[in-house]
Amino acid sequence: MNGVVAGITYRAVLGRRRILLLVLLPLALVGMALLLRMVGSADERSAVALMQSFAIGTMLPLLGLIAGTDVIAPEIDDGTVLHLLSKPISRPVIIQTKFAVAASLLALFAAVPTFVSAWLLVGTESGVAGGFTVGALCGGIAYAAVFLLLGVITKHAVTIGIIYALVWEGLIGNLVSGVRQFSVQQWAKSIADQISSSPFLTADVKPGFAIPALIVVTVAAVVWAGQRLRSFSLTGDE
């Protein structure tokens, strides 16, 4: 971790317009939980359905895409990353710091609202709130690493990220069971299911696969991004 790089990255990310999405998506989740509570549908089934479909299925990958790409992709696109690379800071350290920033943003804007929303609906019943919170946190960390890597290796990180999240995980993953083994979203659900005892939550991926997969993908993506950044020269060419 490098404190200076972290500070610069936080200011840059929080100063862009996409910060509105980082705020609006969690607010939407909490708002839906409050609405369900107001209309008398604050039961365990509704809580699990909301957490699976919106918190983990929609909000988490979108926030991961925003945070993961925003910590470095704009700097690469406009060339300002060259100023950072000219400093006597290890490039893997730069990547690790930016990954930590993205992961912390997801902990704040994804994991915390997930807990609040589930708690509003069912409190601590069946470990639903705790399970989905840990699942969102672990899945968010993996998304941060994957989308950070995309931000380093391609100028089309957002497009590819949307295709992965919406098409691969959302569409194909719901139609082809084998695809779910390679879905961060499904790994997050597996962790939630492992912690929660709710009968309404059933994971398609076993934790014996999901947990190692989350670790391997996260570490590999951060290491690869660090190595990839080494190939950038101070002239902007690779």
C-alpha positions as CSV (number, residue, x, y, z in Angstrom):
1,M,0.0,0.0,0.0
2,N,1.1,3.5,-0.8
3,G,-0.7,6.3,1.1
4,V,-0.1,9.0,-1.5
5,V,-1.4,6.8,-4.4
6,A,-4.4,5.8,-2.3
7,G,-5.3,9.4,-1.5
8,I,-5.0,10.4,-5.1
9,T,-7.1,7.5,-6.2
10,Y,-9.9,8.1,-3.7
11,R,-10.1,11.8,-4.7
12,A,-10.2,10.9,-8.4
13,V,-12.8,8.2,-8.1
14,L,-15.1,10.2,-5.7
15,G,-14.7,13.3,-7.9
16,R,-16.1,11.7,-11.1
17,R,-19.7,11.6,-12.1
18,R,-20.0,7.9,-11.8
19,I,-19.9,8.3,-8.0
20,L,-23.6,8.9,-8.4
21,L,-24.1,5.3,-9.4
22,L,-22.0,4.2,-6.4
23,V,-24.5,6.0,-4.2
24,L,-27.8,5.5,-6.2
25,L,-27.6,1.7,-6.5
26,P,-27.2,1.1,-2.7
27,L,-29.9,3.7,-2.0
28,A,-32.2,1.8,-4.4
29,L,-31.5,-1.5,-2.6
30,V,-32.3,0.1,0.8
31,G,-35.3,1.8,-0.7
32,M,-36.7,-1.5,-2.0
33,A,-36.2,-3.1,1.4
34,L,-38.1,-0.2,3.1
35,L,-40.9,-0.5,0.6
36,L,-41.3,-4.2,1.2
37,R,-41.3,-3.6,4.9
38,M,-44.0,-0.9,4.5
39,V,-46.3,-3.1,2.5
40,G,-46.0,-6.0,4.9
41,S,-43.8,-8.2,2.8
42,A,-40.8,-8.2,5.1
43,D,-40.3,-11.9,5.3
44,E,-37.4,-14.3,4.8
45,R,-38.5,-15.4,1.3
46,S,-38.7,-11.8,0.1
47,A,-35.4,-10.9,1.8
48,V,-33.5,-13.8,0.1
49,A,-35.1,-13.0,-3.3
50,L,-34.1,-9.3,-3.1
51,M,-30.6,-10.1,-2.0
52,Q,-30.1,-12.7,-4.7
53,S,-31.7,-10.8,-7.6
54,F,-30.7,-7.2,-6.9
55,A,-27.9,-7.0,-4.2
56,I,-25.8,-9.9,-5.5
57,G,-27.2,-10.3,-9.0
58,T,-27.3,-6.6,-10.2
59,M,-25.8,-4.1,-7.8
60,L,-22.6,-5.9,-6.9
61,P,-21.3,-6.5,-10.4
62,L,-22.2,-3.0,-11.5
63,L,-20.5,-1.4,-8.5
64,G,-17.5,-3.7,-9.0
65,L,-17.3,-2.6,-12.6
66,I,-17.5,1.1,-11.6
67,A,-15.0,0.9,-8.8
68,G,-12.6,-1.6,-10.4
69,T,-12.2,0.3,-13.7
70,D,-12.4,3.8,-12.3
71,V,-9.3,3.4,-10.1
72,I,-7.0,3.2,-13.1
73,A,-8.6,3.0,-16.5
74,P,-9.3,6.8,-16.8
75,E,-5.7,7.6,-15.9
76,I,-4.5,5.2,-18.7
77,D,-6.9,6.6,-21.2
78,D,-6.0,10.3,-20.6
79,G,-2.2,9.6,-20.1
80,T,-2.0,10.9,-16.6
81,V,-0.9,7.5,-15.4
82,L,2.5,8.3,-16.9
83,H,3.1,10.9,-14.2
84,L,2.4,8.3,-11.5
85,L,4.7,5.8,-13.3
86,S,7.5,8.3,-13.3
87,K,7.6,8.2,-9.5
88,P,9.9,5.8,-7.6
89,I,7.0,3.5,-6.7
90,S,6.9,-0.1,-7.6
91,R,4.3,-0.8,-10.2
92,P,2.9,-3.8,-8.4
93,V,2.5,-1.6,-5.4
94,I,0.6,0.9,-7.4
95,I,-1.8,-1.9,-8.6
96,Q,-2.1,-3.3,-5.1
97,T,-3.0,0.1,-3.7
98,K,-5.6,0.8,-6.4
99,F,-7.0,-2.7,-5.8
100,A,-7.3,-1.9,-2.1
101,V,-9.1,1.3,-2.8
102,A,-11.6,-0.4,-5.2
103,A,-12.2,-3.2,-2.6
104,S,-12.8,-0.7,0.2
105,L,-15.3,1.2,-1.9
106,L,-17.2,-2.0,-2.6
107,A,-17.1,-2.8,1.1
108,L,-18.7,0.6,1.8
109,F,-21.2,0.8,-1.1
110,A,-22.1,-2.9,-1.6
111,A,-21.5,-4.9,1.6
112,V,-22.8,-2.3,4.1
113,P,-26.1,-1.6,2.2
114,T,-26.6,-5.3,1.7
115,F,-26.5,-5.8,5.5
116,V,-28.7,-2.8,6.2
117,S,-31.3,-4.0,3.6
118,A,-31.4,-7.6,4.8
119,W,-31.6,-6.5,8.4
120,L,-34.5,-4.1,7.7
121,L,-36.4,-7.1,6.3
122,V,-35.6,-10.0,8.7
123,G,-33.1,-8.7,11.3
124,T,-30.7,-11.5,12.1
125,E,-33.1,-14.3,11.2
126,S,-31.5,-17.4,9.7
127,G,-28.2,-15.5,9.2
128,V,-29.6,-14.0,6.0
129,A,-28.1,-10.5,6.6
130,G,-24.7,-11.9,7.7
131,G,-24.5,-14.4,4.9
132,F,-25.3,-12.0,2.1
133,T,-23.0,-9.3,3.6
134,V,-20.0,-11.7,3.7
135,G,-20.9,-12.9,0.2
136,A,-21.2,-9.4,-1.1
137,L,-17.8,-8.5,0.5
138,C,-16.0,-11.5,-0.9
139,G,-17.6,-11.2,-4.3
140,G,-16.9,-7.5,-4.4
141,I,-13.2,-8.0,-3.7
142,A,-13.0,-10.5,-6.6
143,Y,-14.9,-8.1,-8.9
144,A,-12.5,-5.3,-7.9
145,A,-9.5,-7.4,-8.9
146,V,-11.1,-8.6,-12.2
147,F,-12.3,-5.3,-13.4
148,L,-9.1,-3.6,-12.3
149,L,-7.2,-6.0,-14.5
150,L,-9.6,-5.2,-17.4
151,G,-8.9,-1.6,-16.9
152,V,-5.1,-2.2,-17.3
153,I,-5.2,-4.6,-20.3
154,T,-7.9,-3.0,-22.5
155,K,-9.4,0.3,-23.4
156,H,-12.8,-1.4,-23.6
157,A,-12.9,-2.5,-20.0
158,V,-16.4,-1.1,-19.3
159,T,-17.9,-2.8,-22.4
160,I,-16.2,-6.1,-21.7
161,G,-17.2,-5.9,-18.0
162,I,-20.9,-5.3,-18.9
163,I,-20.9,-8.2,-21.3
164,Y,-19.4,-10.4,-18.6
165,A,-21.7,-9.3,-15.8
166,L,-25.0,-9.1,-17.8
167,V,-24.5,-11.6,-20.6
168,W,-22.2,-14.3,-19.2
169,E,-23.3,-14.2,-15.5
170,G,-26.9,-12.8,-15.9
171,L,-28.2,-14.4,-19.1
172,I,-26.0,-17.4,-20.0
173,G,-25.5,-18.3,-16.3
174,N,-29.2,-18.6,-15.8
175,L,-29.6,-20.8,-18.8
176,V,-26.5,-23.1,-18.7
177,S,-25.8,-24.6,-15.3
178,G,-22.1,-25.3,-16.1
179,V,-21.4,-21.6,-16.6
180,R,-22.3,-20.9,-13.0
181,Q,-19.0,-22.6,-11.9
182,F,-17.2,-19.6,-13.5
183,S,-19.3,-16.8,-12.1
184,V,-18.2,-14.5,-9.3
185,Q,-21.9,-13.8,-8.6
186,Q,-22.5,-17.5,-8.0
187,W,-19.4,-17.8,-5.8
188,A,-20.7,-15.0,-3.7
189,K,-24.1,-16.7,-3.3
190,S,-22.3,-19.9,-2.3
191,I,-20.6,-18.1,0.6
192,A,-23.9,-16.5,1.6
193,D,-25.5,-20.0,1.6
194,Q,-22.7,-21.4,3.7
195,I,-23.3,-18.8,6.4
196,S,-27.1,-18.6,6.2
197,S,-29.4,-21.4,7.2
198,S,-32.4,-20.0,5.2
199,P,-34.3,-22.8,3.3
200,F,-35.0,-20.2,0.6
201,L,-31.4,-19.9,-0.3
202,T,-29.7,-22.7,-2.3
203,A,-26.3,-22.2,-4.0
204,D,-25.5,-23.8,-7.4
205,V,-21.8,-23.9,-6.6
206,K,-20.3,-25.8,-3.7
207,P,-18.2,-23.7,-1.3
208,G,-15.3,-26.2,-1.8
209,F,-15.0,-24.7,-5.3
210,A,-16.3,-21.2,-4.7
211,I,-13.9,-20.2,-2.0
212,P,-10.6,-21.3,-3.7
213,A,-11.9,-19.8,-6.9
214,L,-12.4,-16.4,-5.3
215,I,-9.0,-16.5,-3.8
216,V,-7.2,-17.7,-7.0
217,V,-9.0,-15.2,-9.3
218,T,-8.4,-12.3,-7.0
219,V,-4.7,-12.9,-6.5
220,A,-4.1,-13.8,-10.1
221,A,-5.9,-10.7,-11.4
222,V,-3.9,-8.4,-9.1
223,V,-0.6,-10.0,-9.9
224,W,-1.3,-10.0,-13.7
225,A,-2.4,-6.3,-13.5
226,G,0.9,-5.5,-11.7
227,Q,3.0,-7.3,-14.3
228,R,1.0,-5.7,-17.1
229,L,1.6,-2.3,-15.7
230,R,5.3,-3.0,-15.9
231,S,5.1,-3.0,-19.7
232,F,4.0,0.6,-19.8
233,S,6.9,2.9,-20.7
234,L,7.1,6.6,-19.8
235,T,6.4,7.5,-23.5
236,G,3.0,5.9,-23.3
237,D,3.9,3.0,-25.5
238,E,3.8,-0.7,-24.5
